[in-house]
């Protein structure tokens, strides 16, 4: 198994990316994982000694081009074909790596995923999903969290199927429950989108739909998969991130549940609905986040979740 990692992506790259690689290789239990590190060896030189004892576990792909966080995604990928993100997607497309990870320009990652490895046939729009900690120490999966601000009912139904498959196959959660995020629990509540989506989710035999859930249920053990349009999902996600920042980092409140709000322990967010595993990391990712992004990619490849998604949607299209 080969996992490609953009060493130059993120506000603290390449230092934190390489430290994350070190953490992963020190703790890795799967000897079959080989990392393909894509980046500028000169920029990484001060930190490469951290990987001296793991030289047989990674390969270096040299590039001196980097897509900045503020660059236009499509233009940057076109103008910088030798950038770490462009090379990573090229290797993923040619199957030289089995998964690709970057904490770099999110727009470039989305454009690369959709136009290089492309959307799985039958899926209208790919989605990004994010874990949201819940009171029992596990997490719920929230999607979409930002790339689909405006949605139609059929988009949300597909998000529900994608989230369910991901939790079942990658995280090993049997028959995950699905809830539609709404302003009330009763059927018929909400805006036009929610009202139109509810019956479609209710009649879908591929998911375990439990009905509407409210904002207060997002952190509870109620719905494993929480479905909403990206505008709402991004607001919920950013509010959840602020909980850790305010109460743990600024006010030093000690509580195990608060520790679960540290986004670093989840690594990155998978793009669901494209033809290969792609993980997007937060721009402020540190070593722990990079280590967990690699682990997330490993689980996605090992579970063969992409092939299962393809099969599910090809079957649905045939029906």
N, C-alpha and C positions, 0 to 999 in steps of 0.2 A: 504494500500500500504506500503510495507516494502522495504527500500533502504539500502543496505549494503555499508559501508564506511570503507576503510582501514585507520585507524588512524595513522599507522606507516609509510605510504608511503609519500615520499617527503623529500627534504633537510631540511625543517623546521618543520617536524612532531616530536612529536604529537601536539605541541603548536598551530601551525597555523591551523591544521585540526580541532582541538576542537574549536578554535575561529571562524572558518568557520561554524561549526555546530551551535554555538551560534547565529551567524548572521542569518542563515537560520531560526532557530526556532523563533527568535524574529520577523522576517518579514513574516513567512509562513502564507499563506492565506488558505491552504488546511489542515484541521485538520486530514485528513485521513492518512497523511504521518507519518510513524513511522520509525525512523532511527535505524539501527543495527550497532553499532560501534565495530569494530574488532581491537584489539590491546592489548598492555601491560598496565594494570591499574596502575602498579607502575610507569612506565615512564610518564603516563598521569596524575598522582595524583596532581601535582602542578597546573593543569589547570582545573580539573574537577569541581571545585567550580563555574566556569562560567556557568555550566549547571544545577545548583541546582534547579532553578525554572522551569526547563523543564524535570524533571526526568521521568514524565509519557510519554514523547515523544520519548524516546530512550531506547534501550536495549544494554547491554555490553556483548561482546563475548571475553573472555580472551585468549590471546596467548602471549608467550614470544619470539617466533621466528619471525625474520624479514628477508626478502630477500633484500640484499644490491643492490645498483644501479649498481655495477660493477660485480655482480655474473652472471654466465652463466644461462640463463633463464630455460632451460629444466632441467639441473642438479639441480638447486636450488629448483625448484618445486618438484623434486623427493626426494631430500635429506631433505627438510623442509616441510613435509606434514602438520605440525602444524603452518606454517607461516600465517601471516594475509592475504596475497594474495591467498594462497592455500585454506584456510578456506573460504574466500569470494567466490571463484569459486565453492567450494563444496556446499555452501549454495544456490548459484544461480542455480546450477545443480539440487539440490533437491527441489527447489522452496520454500525454506525458506525465501528467499528475492526475490524481483521482478527485482532488478537492482543492479549492483555492480560498485563501484568507487574506483580508487586508483591513487595516484600521484607517485607511486613507480616505480620499475623496468619495463620499457616499454616492453622489450622483454618477461618478465614473464607474463605480462598482455596479450600480444598477444598469447603466447603459451597456457595460461590458457583458453583464449576465444575460440581458435580454437580446442583444444583437450578436453576441459571439457564441455562447453556448445555447442561447435561444429558449423560448418558452415551450414547455411540454405541450404537445398537441392535445387540444381539448380544453386547455386552461385559458380563460379569457385574460386574466391579469395575474402575474406573480404577486406574491405578498411577502412582507417581512413580519416575523413573529418574535415576540419578546417574552421571556419568563417574567412573571410577577409573583413575588413571594407571598405565601399565605400562612395562616396561623399555625398550621401543623408541621411546619418546617419543609414542606414540599413547595411546589410552585404551580401556578396556573399559567396557561399560555394565552397571551393576548395578541390578537391580530385582526386587522392590520394596524401597524403602529406608525404609519407615516407616508408610505409611497402612493397610497390610493386615497387621497383626501375626499374625493367624491366617488360614491359607489352606487351601483344598481343592486337590486335584490339578488340576482344570480351571482354577482361577485361575492357577496357575503356567504352564500351557500357554498361556493367553492372554497372560500377561506375556512369554513367549518370542516369540510372534508379534509383539506390539507393539514389543518391543525390536529385533527383526530388521528390521521395516519402518522404524523410526526411523533405525537406523544406515545402512540401504541408501539411503533416500531423502533424509534430511536431511544425513547425513555422507558420503554417496557411497561407502560400503564394500560392495563386491560380495560377495554370498552370505555374510553374516556367520555365524560359528560360534556355537553355543549350548551352554553347559554348565550342568548342574544342580549347584549348590553342595551338597556332601555331605561326609561324614566318611571317605569312601573312594572309590576310582575304580571298583571292581568293581560290576557290576549286582547289585542286591539289597542293597546297603549302605544304611545310614541308618535314620531313623525311619519310621513308617508313611506319613507324607506323602511323603517322598522315594521310598520303595519303590513307592508307588502312582502317582507322577508319572512316573517313569522310562519305563515302557512307553508312556504316552500321548505323551510327547515323541518317543520313538523311532519311533512310527508316524505322526507328523504330517508330512505332505509339504510343508508351508509353511515349514519351518525346516530349518537345517543342524545337526542335533543330533549332538554328538560324545561324549555320555555325561556321567558324573559328573566334576566337578573338585573338588579340595580347596582349603582356604583358602590354601595356599602357591601355588596357581596363579592366584589372583585378579589378581596384579600381573604375570603372565607373558603371553606371546603364545601363548595356548592357546584361550581362549573369548572371542569378541568380546562376547557377551551372557552375563551371569552371572545365573542365575535362582534366587531363593530367596524365602521368606516375609519380610514386612516386619520382623519382630522381629530375625531374623538379619541382614538387609540393613542395618538401621539401626546395629547393633553394628559391622559391618564398615566402614560409612561413617564413623562417629565415630572409630573407631580409625585409619582412613586420615587423617582430618583432624588427629589428634593427632601423627602423624608429622611433618608440616610444622611444627606449633607447637613440638614438643620439639627437633627436630634443626636446623631452620632458624632459627626465631625465638629460641629460648632458648639453644641451644648454638652457633649461627652456623656450622653445618657447610655448606660450599660444595660443592654437587653439582647438576648440571643435572636429575637425576631428582627430587631433593628439591624443586626449584622447581616441578615439575609437580604436586606435592601441594598447591599453593596453590589453594584453592577459588575464589579470585577469578577465575582465568583461565578457569573454566568458566561463570561467571555464575550461573545458577540451574538448577533441575531442572524438566523439562517434566512436566505431567500428561498421561499418555497414556491415551486411551480416552474423551475427551470431545469434543464437537462443534466445538471451536475451539481454536486454540493458546493455552495458558495456561502461563506460566512463574512458578514460585515461587522467590524469592530468599532467601538466608540473612539472618537478622535483622541480622547484623553486616556486611552488605555495604558495601563502599566503592566509589569511583568506577569502578575497573576492573571490578568485578563487575556494576555496572549497565550499563556499556558492553557487556559480553559477553552480558548478558541480552537486550539489545535486538538484538544480532547473532544470537543464538539464535532469537529470535522471527522475525526477518527470514528466516532459513533455513527455518524451519518453514512460513511462509506461501509462500515462493517454491517450495518443493518440493511443495506441495499434498499434504503427507503425511496430513492429516486425511481428505481424499476417498479416498485410497488405503486407509486403514484402514477406512473405511466400506464400500468395495467388497469388501475382503478378508473382512470379517465378515458382510456380507450374502450373499456367495457361500457361506461356510461354513454359514450358517444354512439356505440353500436345499438344500445337500447333506444 
